[in-house]
Amino acid sequence: MSTIKIENTNNSAIIKFIFDKILTQNSFEYNSIDDVDNSNLVKQLFHLPFVKKVFITANFIAIEKFDIVKWQEVQEETKGMLEDFMSQNDSIFTAKNTASVTEVFAESTPNPNVQKFVTNKLLTSQNIEVLNKDDANDVPLALELFEFPFVKEIFISDNYISIMKSEETQWFEINTEIRDFIKEYLQSDRPIVSKNYEPKSIKNLESKSEFKQTNDEISKQIIAILDEYIKPAVAGDGGNIQFLSYSKETKEVNVLLQGACNGCPSSTITLKDGIEATLKQFLPGKIRTVNALN
């Protein structure tokens, strides 16, 4: 039987039901029952009077509700309905119309040299940062992207690719070329990442004295706060934040900024006014400063 975890989002009207397996390699959004032609489960969801929209991708189903109820009143019932369906079916989709055309959209980020290329397919469940071509051998997609002379760094996560360009090139000159390449690559079903891939950015930090992986209770609390309150916003801007360590003596938190966050002019503001302030709010007296070890 599938195990389902309930996860809140920044929007109080939307919660996510996280499954313990991949549901789809594509993404599907349903605004009403009239949109549904490939899932009996989604049809059942729309028969619930509070369901407004349904979004499915990777390993979760996100549901937006109408204001007639609070999620606390119906989330367990909805979870039970999903679990019951999965106990009787191998897939949430019917056989036909589960395939979708690959789409790629370019989005700007706070970093002027980084664009986020979002696709309707799940690319990876890892956070893959490739800082140069020499580190791209185990990431075939990145290796081919580095053939473009203006590509400097690449970050791949979930359903998007953040690309850092050289300063002398303008985005309007290369956007279409990159978007078309990514779309063609994904449609060809070539691999995104090999099984041998290891995060180079973490391995390079292991020699630094500041990098000492911590797993104490406060470290666990910091990770939970980052996952719930910081990472979704950072991912929306094409980046990622990874916890490295916490020192009880100095009250310092060390993190790694990846993707669009790495080298972004506004990253210092994000670090101090966003990440540091949030941790201080939730862990009063435990945090003095947050350092990015990039």
TIMAR-414684 format. One record per residue (C-alpha): residue in one letter; residue number from 0; x, y, z. Coordinates in nm, 4 decimals. Example, Ala and Ser with C-alpha at 12.3 -4.5 7.8 and 13.67 -1.06 7.14 Angstrom:
+------+-----+----------+----------+----------+
: type : seq :       px :       py :       pz :
+------+-----+----------+----------+----------+
:    A :   0 :   1.2300 :  -0.4500 :   0.7800 :
:    S :   1 :   1.3670 :  -0.1060 :   0.7140 :
+------+-----+----------+----------+----------+
***
This chain:
+------+-----+----------+----------+----------+
: type : seq :       px :       py :       pz :
+------+-----+----------+----------+----------+
:    M :   0 :   0.0000 :   0.0000 :   0.0000 :
:    S :   1 :   0.1271 :   0.3463 :  -0.0890 :
:    T :   2 :   0.2372 :   0.5731 :   0.1919 :
:    I :   3 :   0.1229 :   0.9334 :   0.1529 :
:    K :   4 :   0.2586 :   1.2339 :   0.3426 :
:    I :   5 :   0.0727 :   1.5650 :   0.3733 :
:    E :   6 :   0.2823 :   1.8768 :   0.3111 :
:    N :   7 :   0.1703 :   2.2388 :   0.3501 :
:    T :   8 :   0.2680 :   2.5038 :   0.0965 :
:    N :   9 :   0.3154 :   2.8794 :   0.1067 :
:    N :  10 :  -0.0432 :   2.9097 :  -0.0204 :
:    S :  11 :  -0.2879 :   2.8182 :   0.2582 :
:    A :  12 :  -0.5431 :   2.7061 :  -0.0018 :
:    I :  13 :  -0.3073 :   2.4441 :  -0.1461 :
:    I :  14 :  -0.1568 :   2.1339 :   0.0106 :
:    K :  15 :   0.0505 :   1.8560 :  -0.1408 :
:    F :  16 :  -0.0004 :   1.4833 :  -0.0990 :
:    I :  17 :   0.3467 :   1.3283 :  -0.1352 :
:    F :  18 :   0.3553 :   0.9649 :  -0.2510 :
:    D :  19 :   0.6368 :   0.7163 :  -0.1904 :
:    K :  20 :   0.6769 :   0.6562 :  -0.5640 :
:    I :  21 :   0.6872 :   0.8511 :  -0.8894 :
:    L :  22 :   0.3355 :   0.9044 :  -1.0256 :
:    T :  23 :   0.4275 :   1.0511 :  -1.3629 :
:    Q :  24 :   0.7227 :   1.1815 :  -1.5639 :
:    N :  25 :   0.4992 :   1.4600 :  -1.6946 :
:    S :  26 :   0.2896 :   1.7342 :  -1.5377 :
:    F :  27 :  -0.0896 :   1.7688 :  -1.5477 :
:    E :  28 :  -0.3085 :   2.0567 :  -1.4334 :
:    Y :  29 :  -0.6858 :   2.0278 :  -1.4064 :
:    N :  30 :  -0.9071 :   2.3315 :  -1.3493 :
:    S :  31 :  -1.2355 :   2.1413 :  -1.3519 :
:    I :  32 :  -1.3751 :   1.7935 :  -1.4080 :
:    D :  33 :  -1.4218 :   1.8860 :  -1.7757 :
:    D :  34 :  -1.0416 :   1.8905 :  -1.8109 :
:    V :  35 :  -1.0076 :   1.5298 :  -1.6958 :
:    D :  36 :  -0.9830 :   1.2599 :  -1.9610 :
:    N :  37 :  -0.6985 :   1.0468 :  -1.8281 :
:    S :  38 :  -0.7584 :   0.9831 :  -1.4556 :
:    N :  39 :  -1.0527 :   0.8360 :  -1.2684 :
:    L :  40 :  -0.8871 :   0.9439 :  -0.9430 :
:    V :  41 :  -0.8884 :   1.3103 :  -1.0442 :
:    K :  42 :  -1.2534 :   1.2778 :  -1.1432 :
:    Q :  43 :  -1.3260 :   1.1457 :  -0.7942 :
:    L :  44 :  -1.1408 :   1.4394 :  -0.6422 :
:    F :  45 :  -1.3532 :   1.6897 :  -0.8336 :
:    H :  46 :  -1.6635 :   1.5272 :  -0.6903 :
:    L :  47 :  -1.5487 :   1.6576 :  -0.3521 :
:    P :  48 :  -1.7260 :   1.9945 :  -0.3154 :
:    F :  49 :  -1.4192 :   2.1783 :  -0.1834 :
:    V :  50 :  -1.1766 :   2.0826 :  -0.4650 :
:    K :  51 :  -1.1023 :   2.3767 :  -0.6944 :
:    K :  52 :  -0.7925 :   2.2658 :  -0.8901 :
:    V :  53 :  -0.5669 :   1.9600 :  -0.9099 :
:    F :  54 :  -0.2015 :   1.9518 :  -1.0184 :
:    I :  55 :   0.0002 :   1.6308 :  -1.0599 :
:    T :  56 :   0.3717 :   1.5949 :  -1.1259 :
:    A :  57 :   0.6608 :   1.3764 :  -1.0131 :
:    N :  58 :   0.5609 :   1.2113 :  -0.6827 :
:    F :  59 :   0.2872 :   1.4400 :  -0.5560 :
:    I :  60 :  -0.0670 :   1.5640 :  -0.6090 :
:    A :  61 :  -0.1329 :   1.9270 :  -0.5176 :
:    I :  62 :  -0.4929 :   2.0285 :  -0.4526 :
:    E :  63 :  -0.6304 :   2.3803 :  -0.4287 :
:    K :  64 :  -0.9520 :   2.4138 :  -0.2287 :
:    F :  65 :  -1.2385 :   2.6592 :  -0.2202 :
:    D :  66 :  -1.2778 :   2.8678 :   0.0968 :
:    I :  67 :  -1.5798 :   2.6702 :   0.2180 :
:    V :  68 :  -1.3586 :   2.4480 :   0.4393 :
:    K :  69 :  -1.0214 :   2.4493 :   0.6124 :
:    W :  70 :  -0.7667 :   2.1876 :   0.5132 :
:    Q :  71 :  -0.7427 :   2.0656 :   0.8725 :
:    E :  72 :  -1.1058 :   1.9555 :   0.8421 :
:    V :  73 :  -1.0704 :   1.7471 :   0.5250 :
:    Q :  74 :  -0.7051 :   1.6618 :   0.4610 :
:    E :  75 :  -0.7049 :   1.3268 :   0.6419 :
:    E :  76 :  -1.0236 :   1.2207 :   0.4637 :
:    T :  77 :  -0.8709 :   1.3195 :   0.1297 :
:    K :  78 :  -0.5503 :   1.1343 :   0.2122 :
:    G :  79 :  -0.7526 :   0.8234 :   0.2947 :
:    M :  80 :  -0.9337 :   0.8467 :  -0.0375 :
:    L :  81 :  -0.6006 :   0.8632 :  -0.2227 :
:    E :  82 :  -0.4614 :   0.5682 :  -0.0281 :
:    D :  83 :  -0.7721 :   0.3611 :  -0.0977 :
:    F :  84 :  -0.7465 :   0.4314 :  -0.4696 :
:    M :  85 :  -0.3779 :   0.3393 :  -0.4816 :
:    S :  86 :  -0.4396 :   0.0162 :  -0.2921 :
:    Q :  87 :  -0.6692 :  -0.0954 :  -0.5754 :
:    N :  88 :  -0.4885 :   0.0526 :  -0.8776 :
:    D :  89 :  -0.1343 :   0.0449 :  -1.0120 :
:    S :  90 :  -0.1559 :   0.3945 :  -1.1565 :
:    I :  91 :  -0.3614 :   0.7092 :  -1.1061 :
:    F :  92 :  -0.3984 :   0.7387 :  -1.4836 :
:    T :  93 :  -0.6032 :   0.5520 :  -1.7377 :
:    A :  94 :  -0.4235 :   0.3980 :  -2.0323 :
:    K :  95 :  -0.4943 :   0.6667 :  -2.2898 :
:    N :  96 :  -0.3767 :   1.0246 :  -2.3138 :
:    T :  97 :  -0.1104 :   0.9972 :  -2.0441 :
:    A :  98 :   0.1590 :   1.1197 :  -2.2820 :
:    S :  99 :   0.2092 :   1.4898 :  -2.3262 :
:    V : 100 :   0.4098 :   1.7103 :  -2.5574 :
:    T : 101 :   0.7369 :   1.8349 :  -2.4092 :
:    E : 102 :   0.7209 :   2.2057 :  -2.3301 :
:    V : 103 :   1.0052 :   2.4326 :  -2.2190 :
:    F : 104 :   0.9554 :   2.7842 :  -2.0829 :
:    A : 105 :   1.2216 :   3.0429 :  -2.0016 :
:    E : 106 :   1.1871 :   3.2362 :  -1.6768 :
:    S : 107 :   1.4059 :   3.5174 :  -1.5473 :
:    T : 108 :   1.5655 :   3.4966 :  -1.2020 :
:    P : 109 :   1.7008 :   3.7581 :  -0.9579 :
:    N : 110 :   2.0439 :   3.6793 :  -1.1005 :
:    P : 111 :   2.0686 :   3.8664 :  -1.4349 :
:    N : 112 :   2.3158 :   3.6117 :  -1.5714 :
:    V : 113 :   2.0915 :   3.3122 :  -1.4930 :
:    Q : 114 :   1.7756 :   3.1979 :  -1.6678 :
:    K : 115 :   1.5501 :   2.9178 :  -1.5483 :
:    F : 116 :   1.4253 :   2.6802 :  -1.8189 :
:    V : 117 :   1.1151 :   2.5035 :  -1.6895 :
:    T : 118 :   0.9740 :   2.1908 :  -1.8504 :
:    N : 119 :   0.6553 :   1.9905 :  -1.7964 :
:    K : 120 :   0.8588 :   1.6751 :  -1.7305 :
:    L : 121 :   1.0372 :   1.5589 :  -1.4176 :
:    L : 122 :   1.4097 :   1.5752 :  -1.4928 :
:    T : 123 :   1.5642 :   1.4479 :  -1.1693 :
:    S : 124 :   1.4926 :   1.3990 :  -0.8012 :
:    Q : 125 :   1.8445 :   1.5243 :  -0.7176 :
:    N : 126 :   1.9981 :   1.8706 :  -0.7025 :
:    I : 127 :   2.2645 :   1.8601 :  -0.9732 :
:    E : 128 :   2.5134 :   2.1460 :  -0.9912 :
:    V : 129 :   2.7774 :   2.1400 :  -1.2660 :
:    L : 130 :   3.0203 :   2.4313 :  -1.2484 :
:    N : 131 :   3.2286 :   2.3488 :  -1.5565 :
:    K : 132 :   3.2560 :   2.1068 :  -1.8477 :
:    D : 133 :   3.5181 :   1.8932 :  -1.6716 :
:    D : 134 :   3.2589 :   1.7993 :  -1.4063 :
:    A : 135 :   2.9871 :   1.7178 :  -1.6613 :
:    N : 136 :   3.0921 :   1.3704 :  -1.7729 :
:    D : 137 :   2.8252 :   1.2026 :  -1.5590 :
:    V : 138 :   2.5550 :   1.4551 :  -1.6565 :
:    P : 139 :   2.4995 :   1.4068 :  -2.0326 :
:    L : 140 :   2.2519 :   1.6936 :  -2.0647 :
:    A : 141 :   2.4947 :   1.9364 :  -1.9012 :
:    L : 142 :   2.7832 :   1.8044 :  -2.1121 :
:    E : 143 :   2.5984 :   1.8933 :  -2.4310 :
:    L : 144 :   2.4853 :   2.2309 :  -2.2960 :
:    F : 145 :   2.8496 :   2.3214 :  -2.2300 :
:    E : 146 :   2.9084 :   2.2954 :  -2.6058 :
:    F : 147 :   2.7421 :   2.6373 :  -2.6222 :
:    P : 148 :   3.0322 :   2.8821 :  -2.5648 :
:    F : 149 :   2.8198 :   3.1164 :  -2.3551 :
:    V : 150 :   2.7143 :   2.8523 :  -2.0973 :
:    K : 151 :   2.9178 :   2.8905 :  -1.7749 :
:    E : 152 :   2.7340 :   2.6937 :  -1.5043 :
:    I : 153 :   2.4341 :   2.4579 :  -1.4899 :
:    F : 154 :   2.1971 :   2.3565 :  -1.2120 :
:    I : 155 :   1.9292 :   2.0884 :  -1.2650 :
:    S : 156 :   1.6519 :   2.0127 :  -1.0147 :
:    D : 157 :   1.2970 :   1.8747 :  -1.0316 :
:    N : 158 :   1.1525 :   2.0041 :  -1.3611 :
:    Y : 159 :   1.3886 :   2.2914 :  -1.4411 :
:    I : 160 :   1.7406 :   2.3792 :  -1.5549 :
:    S : 161 :   1.9100 :   2.6991 :  -1.4375 :
:    I : 162 :   2.1805 :   2.8164 :  -1.6765 :
:    M : 163 :   2.4419 :   3.0833 :  -1.6071 :
:    K : 164 :   2.5657 :   3.2625 :  -1.9178 :
:    S : 165 :   2.8754 :   3.4698 :  -1.9870 :
:    E : 166 :   2.8327 :   3.8414 :  -1.9205 :
:    E : 167 :   2.9103 :   3.9487 :  -2.2762 :
:    T : 168 :   2.6086 :   3.7574 :  -2.4129 :
:    Q : 169 :   2.2503 :   3.8844 :  -2.3824 :
:    W : 170 :   1.9612 :   3.6502 :  -2.3063 :
:    F : 171 :   1.7479 :   3.7707 :  -2.5966 :
:    E : 172 :   2.0239 :   3.6512 :  -2.8305 :
:    I : 173 :   2.0322 :   3.2916 :  -2.7022 :
:    N : 174 :   1.6999 :   3.2141 :  -2.5276 :
:    T : 175 :   1.5331 :   3.0518 :  -2.8255 :
:    E : 176 :   1.8426 :   2.8496 :  -2.9140 :
:    I : 177 :   1.8739 :   2.7041 :  -2.5628 :
:    R : 178 :   1.5012 :   2.6406 :  -2.5282 :
:    D : 179 :   1.4852 :   2.4554 :  -2.8608 :
:    F : 180 :   1.7903 :   2.2476 :  -2.7720 :
:    I : 181 :   1.6499 :   2.1420 :  -2.4323 :
:    K : 182 :   1.3133 :   2.0546 :  -2.5871 :
:    E : 183 :   1.4751 :   1.8410 :  -2.8586 :
:    Y : 184 :   1.7016 :   1.6711 :  -2.6029 :
:    L : 185 :   1.4121 :   1.5765 :  -2.3750 :
:    Q : 186 :   1.1958 :   1.4535 :  -2.6615 :
:    S : 187 :   1.4782 :   1.2216 :  -2.7715 :
:    D : 188 :   1.4696 :   1.0473 :  -2.4314 :
:    R : 189 :   1.8451 :   1.0831 :  -2.3888 :
:    P : 190 :   1.9632 :   1.0482 :  -2.0264 :
:    I : 191 :   1.9756 :   1.3501 :  -1.7958 :
:    V : 192 :   2.2246 :   1.2112 :  -1.5446 :
:    S : 193 :   2.4212 :   0.8866 :  -1.5164 :
:    K : 194 :   2.4116 :   0.6467 :  -1.2228 :
:    N : 195 :   2.7737 :   0.7383 :  -1.1437 :
:    Y : 196 :   2.6989 :   1.1027 :  -1.0687 :
:    E : 197 :   2.8319 :   1.2436 :  -0.7403 :
:    P : 198 :   2.7789 :   1.6062 :  -0.6302 :
:    K : 199 :   3.1148 :   1.7720 :  -0.6956 :
:    S : 200 :   3.0333 :   2.0908 :  -0.5019 :
:    I : 201 :   2.9961 :   1.8972 :  -0.1764 :
:    K : 202 :   3.3074 :   1.6866 :  -0.2390 :
:    N : 203 :   3.5139 :   2.0021 :  -0.2974 :
:    L : 204 :   3.4024 :   2.1427 :   0.0378 :
:    E : 205 :   3.4996 :   1.8360 :   0.2358 :
:    S : 206 :   3.8599 :   1.9579 :   0.2591 :
:    K : 207 :   3.7521 :   2.2848 :   0.4227 :
:    S : 208 :   3.7619 :   2.3069 :   0.8004 :
:    E : 209 :   3.4193 :   2.4787 :   0.7982 :
:    F : 210 :   3.2599 :   2.1718 :   0.6442 :
:    K : 211 :   3.1845 :   1.9295 :   0.9239 :
:    Q : 212 :   2.8543 :   1.7559 :   0.8694 :
:    T : 213 :   2.6424 :   1.7979 :   1.1830 :
:    N : 214 :   2.3409 :   1.5933 :   1.2828 :
:    D : 215 :   2.2495 :   1.7258 :   1.6281 :
:    E : 216 :   1.8958 :   1.8256 :   1.7248 :
:    I : 217 :   1.9367 :   2.1929 :   1.6282 :
:    S : 218 :   2.0832 :   2.0910 :   1.2914 :
:    K : 219 :   1.7742 :   1.8791 :   1.2295 :
:    Q : 220 :   1.5503 :   2.1736 :   1.3226 :
:    I : 221 :   1.7435 :   2.4025 :   1.0863 :
:    I : 222 :   1.7019 :   2.1540 :   0.8003 :
:    A : 223 :   1.3263 :   2.1301 :   0.8669 :
:    I : 224 :   1.2895 :   2.5108 :   0.8656 :
:    L : 225 :   1.4910 :   2.5468 :   0.5457 :
:    D : 226 :   1.2862 :   2.2742 :   0.3738 :
:    E : 227 :   0.9500 :   2.4260 :   0.4676 :
:    Y : 228 :   1.0070 :   2.8001 :   0.4551 :
:    I : 229 :   1.3166 :   2.8737 :   0.2453 :
:    K : 230 :   1.3691 :   2.6100 :  -0.0224 :
:    P : 231 :   1.0338 :   2.6560 :  -0.2043 :
:    A : 232 :   1.1013 :   3.0282 :  -0.2550 :
:    V : 233 :   1.4627 :   2.9706 :  -0.3549 :
:    A : 234 :   1.3599 :   2.6961 :  -0.6010 :
:    G : 235 :   1.1061 :   2.9349 :  -0.7510 :
:    D : 236 :   1.3974 :   3.1632 :  -0.8376 :
:    G : 237 :   1.5940 :   2.8805 :  -0.9975 :
:    G : 238 :   1.8243 :   2.7998 :  -0.7073 :
:    N : 239 :   1.8729 :   2.5781 :  -0.4062 :
:    I : 240 :   2.0056 :   2.6059 :  -0.0521 :
:    Q : 241 :   2.1737 :   2.3095 :   0.1133 :
:    F : 242 :   2.2480 :   2.2880 :   0.4841 :
:    L : 243 :   2.6078 :   2.1997 :   0.5659 :
:    S : 244 :   2.6761 :   2.2469 :   0.9371 :
:    Y : 245 :   2.5897 :   2.4207 :   1.2635 :
:    S : 246 :   2.8228 :   2.5212 :   1.5466 :
:    K : 247 :   2.6699 :   2.5289 :   1.8935 :
:    E : 248 :   2.9689 :   2.7258 :   2.0227 :
:    T : 249 :   2.9656 :   3.0080 :   1.7659 :
:    K : 250 :   2.5970 :   2.9734 :   1.6706 :
:    E : 251 :   2.6993 :   2.9837 :   1.3047 :
:    V : 252 :   2.5120 :   2.8064 :   1.0264 :
:    N : 253 :   2.6973 :   2.7104 :   0.7080 :
:    V : 254 :   2.5007 :   2.6581 :   0.3871 :
:    L : 255 :   2.5679 :   2.6052 :   0.0195 :
:    L : 256 :   2.3882 :   2.8236 :  -0.2365 :
:    Q : 257 :   2.3355 :   2.6631 :  -0.5761 :
:    G : 258 :   2.1903 :   2.7487 :  -0.9149 :
:    A : 259 :   2.0719 :   3.1053 :  -0.9647 :
:    C : 260 :   2.1585 :   3.1865 :  -0.6006 :
:    N : 261 :   2.5289 :   3.1264 :  -0.6568 :
:    G : 262 :   2.6864 :   3.4591 :  -0.7512 :
:    C : 263 :   2.3547 :   3.6440 :  -0.7533 :
:    P : 264 :   2.3892 :   4.0156 :  -0.6630 :
:    S : 265 :   2.0938 :   3.9834 :  -0.4250 :
:    S : 266 :   2.2158 :   3.6619 :  -0.2585 :
:    T : 267 :   2.3601 :   3.8529 :   0.0380 :
:    I : 268 :   2.0201 :   4.0120 :   0.1008 :
:    T : 269 :   1.8531 :   3.6712 :   0.0682 :
:    L : 270 :   2.1067 :   3.5208 :   0.3078 :
:    K : 271 :   2.0733 :   3.7858 :   0.5792 :
:    D : 272 :   1.7199 :   3.9247 :   0.5458 :
:    G : 273 :   1.5626 :   3.5948 :   0.4426 :
:    I : 274 :   1.7437 :   3.2856 :   0.5636 :
:    E : 275 :   1.9165 :   3.4262 :   0.8701 :
:    A : 276 :   1.6139 :   3.6225 :   0.9861 :
:    T : 277 :   1.3854 :   3.3205 :   0.9481 :
:    L : 278 :   1.6170 :   3.0915 :   1.1446 :
:    K : 279 :   1.6531 :   3.3507 :   1.4213 :
:    Q : 280 :   1.2750 :   3.3824 :   1.4399 :
:    F : 281 :   1.2168 :   3.0078 :   1.4785 :
:    L : 282 :   1.5280 :   2.9356 :   1.6873 :
:    P : 283 :   1.5675 :   3.2403 :   1.9140 :
:    G : 284 :   1.9047 :   3.2603 :   2.0837 :
:    K : 285 :   2.0426 :   2.9686 :   1.8802 :
:    I : 286 :   2.1534 :   3.1490 :   1.5608 :
:    R : 287 :   2.4081 :   3.4314 :   1.5349 :
:    T : 288 :   2.4884 :   3.4294 :   1.1658 :
:    V : 289 :   2.4453 :   3.2289 :   0.8438 :
:    N : 290 :   2.7415 :   3.1850 :   0.6094 :
:    A : 291 :   2.7405 :   3.0750 :   0.2456 :
:    L : 292 :   3.0500 :   2.8661 :   0.1764 :
:    N : 293 :   3.0404 :   2.9108 :  -0.2027 :
+------+-----+----------+----------+----------+
***
